[in-house]
Amino acid sequence: MEVDYLIVGQGIAGTMLSYYLLQQSNTVTIIDNYNPSSASNIASGVINPITGRRFVRTWMIETLMPFAVNAYQALEKELNISLIQQTNLLDFHSTPQMQLAFTNRLPTETEYLRVPENSLQWKKYFNYPFGVGETHPTWLVNLQLLIQTWRKKLCTQQLLIAEHFSIEALQIHPSYIQYQGIQAKAIIFCNGTQAANLPYFQKLPFAPNKGEALILAIQQLPRQHIYKQSLSLVPCQNNLWWAGSSYEWNYEHANPTEVFRQKTLQQLQQWLQLPFEIKAHVAAERPATLERRPFIGMHPYFPQIGIFNGLGTKGCSLAPYFAKVFSEHLKYGQPLIPEVAIHRFHKILAP
Ligand SMILES: Cc1cc2nc3c(=O)[nH]c(=O)nc-3n(C[C@H](O)[C@H](O)[C@H](O)COP(=O)(O)OP(=O)(O)OC[C@H]3O[C@@H](n4cnc5c(N)ncnc54)[C@H](O)[C@@H]3O)c2cc1C
């Protein structure tokens, strides 16, 4: 079988890249071994324009957020599913310092930050001695539904191979690659944290980090907001709530831990005034990078091998825009911005 592109991995990176490559009439085959505990499958799916303790805007959010919203809405129509909803984030300040940082930021960040009307109205749900701020709008993407539905569509069109990809079976030729019975102009790795094990990319400054979340049933908590105080409570599938997350750089394994469970239970008991029940506990590694910028492009010394990775904590907002940009780079040779282009590492990538 001959195709233009062979893609390895169908998390949000592989999903969006295959979507745009197919839209541009390329032929594509995807290999993905379906991991229910991949980062994309356990993420809460929030797009938040504001980040950190100083309430600053996230990188490129003015471009990324509207692009992502349009892209997910177009996919909703194409796949006939409900994928994205606008919401807001209520940030119950955890200390007087956080309250002050929010208040100091308000006059300069008038687009995304505000003080909610009647800020005492959540007292029956939460304990919050230091007030509440609001980020608006935020967006909530159902990544799991997108990935499952896109996977079904790819399977129906016989474009997906549900297998583990084995690098030993990859043959690189001057103008094409061969993998088992597939010949492609290029192979593109969208395989999340597993890319750090590939001989072609292992020198890149990956900095994977682990995140865990509890899935909770909470009766009577209004579902139109995201709530935050150190940890976030995000409405998720089946009328449940996603409670997380941790950011661990030193960890022995990628599985759920008792330490996280106990710490989160303690936080919830202090903050949440409603009874709750734990339904599940999930964990995954985020494909993050030292510079907190994606790795995108074709290998400077093996132009038949590409990568779309390093989406870190922001896969929902980064994947749509940069998948489109990458697909146009491949088709028309349009340059990638230097902050994301893999070419910035050409020295360390030399064989
Ligand atoms: C707890 C947690 C919460 C998060 N919350 C958010 C959030 O609210 N908003 C946000 O924007 N981001 C969030 N993220 C980050 C987001 O999940 C990631 O940025 C994004 O999912 C990365 O997508 P990816 O496709 O690059 O990698 P992955 O989701 O890891 O996908 C990689 C795919 O490649 C496949 N694969 C790997 N190796 C092979 C192989 N050898 N053969 C076949 N297939 C293979 C895997 O099975 C998987 O399907 C969160 C992450 C975590 C862990």
The ligand as an ORCA input file, in Angstrom:
! r2SCAN-3c Opt
* xyz 0 1
  C      -4.159     14.772     34.056
  C      -4.058     15.568     32.788
  C      -4.937     16.617     32.559
  C      -4.847     17.378     31.392
  N      -5.752     18.376     31.176
  C      -5.657     19.139     30.059
  C      -6.588     20.185     29.810
  O      -7.523     20.402     30.577
  N      -6.422     20.942     28.692
  C      -5.399     20.721     27.802
  O      -5.292     21.441     26.807
  N      -4.513     19.715     28.005
  C      -4.619     18.933     29.107
  N      -3.722     17.929     29.331
  C      -2.616     17.776     28.375
  C      -3.077     16.990     27.149
  O      -3.662     15.810     27.594
  C      -1.884     16.720     26.236
  O      -1.286     17.930     25.835
  C      -2.322     15.983     24.966
  O      -3.266     15.004     25.248
  C      -1.137     15.350     24.268
  O      -1.640     14.708     23.134
  P      -0.734     13.806     22.204
  O      -1.604     13.348     21.098
  O       0.530     14.519     21.873
  O      -0.277     12.562     23.122
  P      -1.130     11.336     23.698
  O      -2.453     11.752     24.147
  O      -0.231     10.677     24.690
  O      -1.334     10.376     22.452
  C      -0.310      9.567     21.940
  C      -0.952      8.405     21.205
  O       0.087      7.634     20.598
  C      -0.178      6.260     20.812
  N       1.105      5.543     20.762
  C       2.233      5.805     21.466
  N       3.201      4.916     21.134
  C       2.664      4.080     20.201
  C       3.170      2.946     19.472
  N       4.429      2.496     19.610
  N       2.343      2.324     18.612
  C       1.059      2.760     18.428
  N       0.539      3.834     19.079
  C       1.336      4.478     19.959
  C      -0.835      6.220     22.193
  O      -1.580      5.037     22.378
  C      -1.724      7.458     22.137
  O      -2.973      7.161     21.568
  C      -3.825     17.107     30.451
  C      -2.971     16.028     30.661
  C      -3.085     15.253     31.812
  C      -2.164     14.085     32.025
*
